[in-house]
Amino acid sequence: MPDLPEDTPVPLPEDQPEDLPEDLLQPDTSDLDVDPALASAVLEIEAHIAAGGWDQPGRLYALVDTAELVRAEPALAAAMGLDADSEQGSLTPVEQDQVPSTARLEELLESIVWPEGVAGCAAVVERLVLPPDADEQLPDDPAEAEEFAREHPDRQEVRMVAGVTRAGSTYCALRLRSHDDDQSVVGGADLVPGLLARLGATLDDPTMSE
């Protein structure tokens, strides 16, 4: 699968039409035992990005405790519409500088370490998914493989929003371009494990490994 983290196939709700590739016709594996604050933050990001349409660059967010943000950055909090009465225990996404168009977000994550005050982080990426039988036809050259994926008649475009916290919680929200409605967004704790692992590594304390 070109341009896609080494993750499991994208699961869809069971009522999706059967003309999709088999690797996209899997039952919803949403995990009910998730961190509600993280899930809420990820879904908030997904809805915000979805309002802007497709073909957007990758994005990266710091997730900060809302009450702590109001206390430490009152001006920023006020600009975001937050105040002392904001919901306790919630996480507020704070978008970072856009990922450079020349860099893959997954590669950029390898150079990031978040400061201690950041409770978690989230990323947004759009990728192409091809049916399993297309793998053998992929050219070896990365540029040719990317072009092959873009022109494949059975390609699927998917937007992934993945988030992690320092406490180890994870949550993802996935949307297919071919089923671009809020009811078809799939959520779960471990839908894109490769991307989640990269995000989690940015929250590791480097001094712990010394």
WOZI-V115710 format. One line per field, one symbol per residue. psi: psi as a letter, one per 40 degrees, with the letter a starting at -180 (. if undefined). burial: + if it has 16 or more other C-alpha atoms within 10 Angstrom, else -. A space follows every 10 residues. Layout:
psi=???
burial=???
This chain:
psi=hifhigiiih iiieeiieei ideegiihfh hdgihddddd dddddddddd deaafiiiih iihihddddd ddgdddddde fiaeeihiei hhhhhiiihi dehhddddde ehhiidehda iiihihihhi ideedeehid hddddddddd ehdeihhihh hhiiideeii iihhhidegg ideehhiidf dgdddddddd deeihdede.
burial=++-++---++ +++------- ---++----+ ----+--++- +++-++--++ -------+++ ++++++++++ ------+--- -++------+ ++++------ ----++--+- -------+++ ++++++++++ +------+-- ----++-+++ ----++++++ ++++++--++ ++++++---- ---+++++++ ++++++-+++ +++-------
